[in-house]
Amino acid sequence: MDKEKVEELKDKLFNKKESGWILANKKEDIFEYAKGYIDFMNKSKTEREIIKSSKQIAEKNGFKNIEEFESLKPGDKVYYINREKSMYLAVIGKEGIEKGVNIIGAHADSPRLDLKPNPLYEDGELAYFKTHYYGGIKKYQWTTIPLSIHGVIVKSNGEKIEVNIGEDENDPIFTITDLLPHLAQDQMEKKLKNGIDGEDLNLLIGSIPYAEGVPEAVKLNILNILNQKYGITEVDFLSSELELVPAMKCRSMGFDESMVAGYGQDDKICVYTELTALMDIQGTPNKTAVCIISDKEEIGSMGNTGMESHVFDMFMAEILNKLGVNKPDLLEKVFCNSKMLSADVDAGFDPIYASVSDRNNAGFMGRGIALNKYTGARGKSGASDANAEFVAEVRRIFEANDIRYQITELGKVDIGGGGTIAYILANKGIDVIDCGVSVLSMHAPYEVTSKFDLYEAYRGYKAFWER
């Protein structure tokens, strides 16, 4: 058989799966874009900080609060911020909005540790904060690493105090201790998930007593320090939102600097790529371009800042009102005619743990943006399953713009699974597919992504809006 003919046929018929770096002809653009991403990540570790940074970027690019507009017209750029934790942005398109909009939506929250309402206690002449973990974590990963404290304290008089301790090189950091191996025989006999109990994730914060012979003297000293610095008392913790996140910086990774390592890339990598893509749309899009930065995805998207709330519907209804076209049932019609990329990350194939993945359907680092037709778990339970017509439409956009993509699944069928905000928007009648970046060590305090995939996500989102 003619080997050359066989190779030609394989080249024609096979789905080529290879590293995008091989064909990348603008590596300098990829690395330059990654610098902006790393800077964004180091300024924005919590959902409140993400929204603050996103607002600054949006306003710098001509976006205004929708409440400043009496009416809207094609080309107008608007945003709405929901309780400083979620944000919706739009560029009004040329086409009548009743024909639908193009939506890309990511989430700003990431797994972390939150302080309990009454967090401060003393034991063994050491002061601690008690925590309650947020989202799916491996608890043992959060011990013996440097942690910082971010968030707000709101006093009963309404005064709001912003807290960020541990990021500056001159700040102290905090940690959660673990048992030394010499005394850990019983601990190491436990299953990995039970090696550290949630109630033992207590943050070590101080050891100096206020004075000799004073009960709870270390706790008193900590409260005195906080009172002098922030003007608070212990009762003010009751109305606070304080989060513990890794104090490590987001940085380039590898001898070739091809990767990014950092906390919270699920899903802040998709927030940054969708946001910058929206900022870089050329001219006025045909269809209105809508960008979602949601909260609470890691715990089910509940609450008034999560995607399950009706605040996004309110934002869209306000656009209809200010376009002067709103009427009964129009919002539902707009949704049913709309298309969406649910911008959320995918599990990257890790050869060290290859047994949990189906290699033919796994997301590989450096192969481009990952399309996940369905998520869910075991038999697609809880999945939003994109129809073939919409998958083909997204493929067509990416192929026309030479954007590298791969279609993936989240692990082997019977092993696990996961979910995103896709099903919530699909329930409104919108065509939705998950579309994001493959991540190694997802939900760990330090996650890894490919700079090539980061850049292709940006390019893919931009092409989706500009079509």
Secondary structure as UniProt FT lines:
FT   HELIX           3..13
FT   HELIX           20..22
FT   HELIX           27..43
FT   HELIX           47..60
FT   TURN            61..62
FT   STRAND          64..65
FT   HELIX           66..68
FT   TURN            74..75
FT   STRAND          77..82
FT   TURN            83..85
FT   STRAND          86..91
FT   HELIX           97..99
FT   STRAND          102..107
FT   STRAND          112..123
FT   TURN            124..125
FT   STRAND          126..134
FT   HELIX           139..142
FT   STRAND          147..154
FT   TURN            156..157
FT   STRAND          160..165
FT   TURN            169..170
FT   STRAND          174..175
FT   HELIX           181..183
FT   HELIX           185..188
FT   HELIX           192..194
FT   HELIX           198..200
FT   STRAND          203..206
FT   TURN            212..213
FT   TURN            215..216
FT   HELIX           217..230
FT   HELIX           234..239
FT   STRAND          240..246
FT   STRAND          251..253
FT   TURN            255..256
FT   STRAND          259..262
FT   TURN            263..264
FT   HELIX           265..279
FT   STRAND          289..295
FT   HELIX           297..299
FT   TURN            304..305
FT   TURN            307..308
FT   HELIX           311..323
FT   TURN            328..329
FT   HELIX           330..336
FT   STRAND          339..342
FT   STRAND          346..348
FT   HELIX           351..356
FT   HELIX           359..361
FT   TURN            365..366
FT   STRAND          369..372
FT   STRAND          376..377
FT   TURN            378..380
FT   HELIX           388..400
FT   TURN            401..402
FT   STRAND          405..408
FT   TURN            413..415
FT   STRAND          417..418
FT   HELIX           422..426
FT   TURN            427..429
FT   STRAND          431..436
FT   STRAND          438..440
FT   TURN            442..443
FT   STRAND          447..450
FT   HELIX           451..466
//
